[in-house]
Amino acid sequence: MRPVRAILFDKSPAANWALGWHQDRTIAVRARTEQAGFGPWSVKQGLLHVEPPFALIEAMRTMRVHLDPVPEDNAPLLIAPGSHRLGRIAEGDLAAVVERCGTATCLAAAGDVWLYATPIVHASAASNGMRHRRVLQVDWSSDSLPGDLAWLGV
């Protein structure tokens, strides 16, 4: 596997957000090159993304390096254990999947590293603390993309 995308999340008193239950379904690419099975396209934070065939997402892993402590009040990652084994889950089915799988809270100390299957259903609340919650997230894949489509890279 090789790193194919890195992003720094920095929740702080000045920039704080919540993210509802979802699966990561898109990948960051260098340029728009139409390929069968890839789409729709989107731009997130100025970067081009596309939804690939879900088998590609299922083979990926995501690593989170915690740069700050993430106790209960600092917006820890919430996951639905085992949901990564259920394939692509429709938005309307997410609540039922979370109910069936239950939830786990991923607390972390500064320096802790979490590794998980990219398609796991996950969420996070806004931070209740008055400090940063910085996480470096790196997506990993061993797959090559078809044609002229290229991973954005790190």
Secondary structure, 3 states (H helix, E strand, C coil): CEEEEEEEEEECCCCCCCEEEECCCCEEECCCCCCCCCCCEEEECCEEEECCCHHHHHCCEEEEEECCCECCCCCCEEECCCHHHHCCCCHHHHHHHHHHHCCEEECECCCCEEEEECCCCEEECCCCCCCCEEEEEEEEECCCCCCCCCECCC
